[in-house]
Amino acid sequence: MNLEILVPVGQALLSGVLVGGVYGLLSIGFSLAFGVMRIVNFAHGDLVMYGMYVGVVAAGSFGIDPLYVIPISFLLMALLGAAQYQLVYKRFVGSATLQQLLAAIGLGLVLQMIAQIVFGASTRSAPSMFSSQFLLIGPLFVSAAQVVAFIIAVIATIAVELLLLGTTWGKAVRAVADDMEAAEVVGLRSQTINITAFALACGLAGIAGTVMSTYYSTDPSKGLSLMPIAIIATTIGGLGSIRGSFLGGIFCGVVQQMTALLWNSALQDVPLYILLLFFIAYRPTGMFGLRTE
């Protein structure tokens, strides 16, 4: 009897960690934009959706495995993010005002409309070489595509952490995030740093979307459905914290899977919304305690 209980629980935990790793990857870009520029990019989920369509086009039109076009997806979303920053977000750097939030929501709606015109409203998928493969771990089984996606998410997260902590550019980014005026006094070009940081954040959304396309189908509204996860993961982990956002994504994945197992799969996001309210009310800095002013 104990084994009968432990196997589904273990299965849910394992699946939650794997799915949550990719949630974490899509969340760290959202968190990075806020941590450096105080920009709440509600269009971030739509960039993930476009990253998924990169995988769809690669697989459907060219017969290329979506995993092979991850660098292209990163570059395309980074360029799109740089254009968004220049056209929309540049004037809002430093404060998440109501106008900035409305601009981000409007931008997201425009991106959804463009996706519907270009790709149509129907749901599309991007099969990978790993999509139909499963791995057995004792009595548990996992999708090979999710394992590969999790590994890519971990590598990307570590790379961003190392980039921010161990490079001259990363130190400049952290200096601008701490005090933009002081950074400019010592010779740092804040606008150049901001646009490259925002491009990196959007490029990460592209990576997340392309790896997700190997086991999730997509449509123009997919980005909107992913935004609550990004917001909840970054709030729980700590806005501006890369490591915290990644762990927050894993936490969200585990909560979803356990809720689906123990309660109802249709209501798997309900506990996350309750936790979001709790953290906003009692722990607004999240688990890793970065300032959010």
Secondary structure, DSSP 4 states (H G I P E B T S, - for coil): -HHHHHHHHHHHHHHHHHHHHHHHHHHHHHHHHHHHH----TTHHHHHHHHHHHHHHHHHHH---GGGGHHHHHHHHHHHHHHHIIIIIGGGTT---HHHHHHHHHHHHHHHHHHHHHH-SS-B----TTTT-EEEETTEEEEHHHHHHHHHHHHHHHHHHHHHHHSHHHHHHHHHHH-HHHHHHTT--HHHHHHHHHHHHHHHHHHHHHHHTTTS-B-TTHHHHHHHHHHHHHHHH-TT-HHHHHHHHHHHHHHHHHHHHHT-GGGTTHHHHHHHHHHHHH-TTTTTT----
